[in-house]
Amino acid sequence: MDPVRNPFAPGAGQRPPELAGRDKEVGAFEVVLERVARGRPERSLVLTGLRGVGKTVLLGELRSMAVKRGWGAGKIEARPEAGLRRPLSAALHRAIRDLAVRHRAPDRVEAVLGVLKAFALRANPEDAKLRDRWQPGIDVPAAVGRADSGDIEIDLVELFTEVAELAQDVGTGVALLIDEMQDVQADDISALCAACHELSQSGAPLVVVGAGLPHLPAVLSASKSYSERLFRYVRIDRLSREDADRAVLAPVDREEAGIEPEALDALFDASGGYPYFIQAYGKAAWDAAPADPITAMDVAVAAPEADAELAVGFFGSRYERATPAEREYLRAMAELTDGKDAGVNTAQVADHLGRKPSSLSPARDSLIKKGLVYSAERGQIAFTVPHFGRFLLGRED
């Protein structure tokens, strides 16, 4: 098969394979857009799931849906140890530009941009020298006395209110999409919840759509007790067999090619139904197939190539971030689960390593912060990356 035409290559096609099987989530967001636009109360949305299930791709689709409806939309990816003001300012700047196209009062748009600039400039330390001060690239004077107090919670409520009212002027709304939301710093996540709560009380047309690892609901709950009422939580999981087959067949059909049923069986067995793996093994099988249709033998021949790529890019890049003590902890988890995607008791890990549980707490907590494991429930720990245990058991250190 022609590798140039490979429909599984990153960015190929108009509808990526990772989005297959997400019709329910897409439909639910369509309802959110409609309800908010009509001034009816609606909770913000939080998507949770393991890595490789397509949360980021789904966020991108939801953003596109909002833009097509005339909404202002901005997307950010949270970073550990990084504050929220700078990326949030850039995202809302993008959303305001979306709205400005439809707004008939330039002075009103500039006034909101001035508030946004005031909010953004508070990201600079007070003692920073002029040459070291970050400038947000907003070509209007900063407002005074609005969203510039330095208290992120107060400022975020005021900023969201201003942006939401701008959207209300043109009869639409604003969608703020936050990927890796579990990495938002504690003070910022608390402020974000408070702002969402304030807006929900007033019915302002602004929604937050967050995506993160399975423990994100616990992070939000620890921040604000009322967060459970603010968000509608949607768990994104691996695809069913039917949807996994569709994720393969749709891009293959677009290229007017074919694939045998036995090859679909082999791809599902290899990928486990995880969209990222479906794309990886599908890409390798397409490249390995000498002719149309793709066969089970083509999948078997291609599997080692896909495994090698995943070992470096998907698994290896994460494994390399762990310290020797953390790798020991990860290895123990893999051995206790026989490489399966399952949780393990933290006390069992300690017994397996012949250590006291308290001595392993620093390694476990660091792995959680790095997004390599999560607390499935009290006293339980699990990998955030599917098939990571299998990768570890097959690795020769």
Secondary structure as GFF3:
##gff-version 3
##sequence-region A 1 397
A	DSSP	three_ten_helix	3	5	.	.	.	ID=ss1
A	DSSP	three_ten_helix	17	19	.	.	.	ID=ss2
A	DSSP	alpha_helix	23	37	.	.	.	ID=ss3
A	DSSP	beta_strand	44	48	.	.	.	ID=ss4
A	DSSP	alpha_helix	55	68	.	.	.	ID=ss5
A	DSSP	beta_strand	72	77	.	.	.	ID=ss6
A	DSSP	alpha_helix	85	100	.	.	.	ID=ss7
A	DSSP	alpha_helix	106	121	.	.	.	ID=ss8
A	DSSP	three_ten_helix	130	132	.	.	.	ID=ss9
A	DSSP	alpha_helix	152	169	.	.	.	ID=ss10
A	DSSP	beta_strand	174	179	.	.	.	ID=ss11
A	DSSP	three_ten_helix	181	183	.	.	.	ID=ss12
A	DSSP	alpha_helix	186	202	.	.	.	ID=ss13
A	DSSP	beta_strand	206	212	.	.	.	ID=ss14
A	DSSP	alpha_helix	216	223	.	.	.	ID=ss15
A	DSSP	alpha_helix	227	230	.	.	.	ID=ss16
A	DSSP	beta_strand	231	235	.	.	.	ID=ss17
A	DSSP	alpha_helix	241	254	.	.	.	ID=ss18
A	DSSP	alpha_helix	261	271	.	.	.	ID=ss19
A	DSSP	alpha_helix	275	288	.	.	.	ID=ss20
A	DSSP	alpha_helix	296	310	.	.	.	ID=ss21
A	DSSP	pi_helix	311	316	.	.	.	ID=ss22
A	DSSP	alpha_helix	317	319	.	.	.	ID=ss23
A	DSSP	alpha_helix	324	336	.	.	.	ID=ss24
A	DSSP	beta_strand	344	345	.	.	.	ID=ss25
A	DSSP	alpha_helix	346	353	.	.	.	ID=ss26
A	DSSP	alpha_helix	357	369	.	.	.	ID=ss27
A	DSSP	beta_strand	373	374	.	.	.	ID=ss28
A	DSSP	beta_strand	380	383	.	.	.	ID=ss29
A	DSSP	alpha_helix	388	393	.	.	.	ID=ss30
###
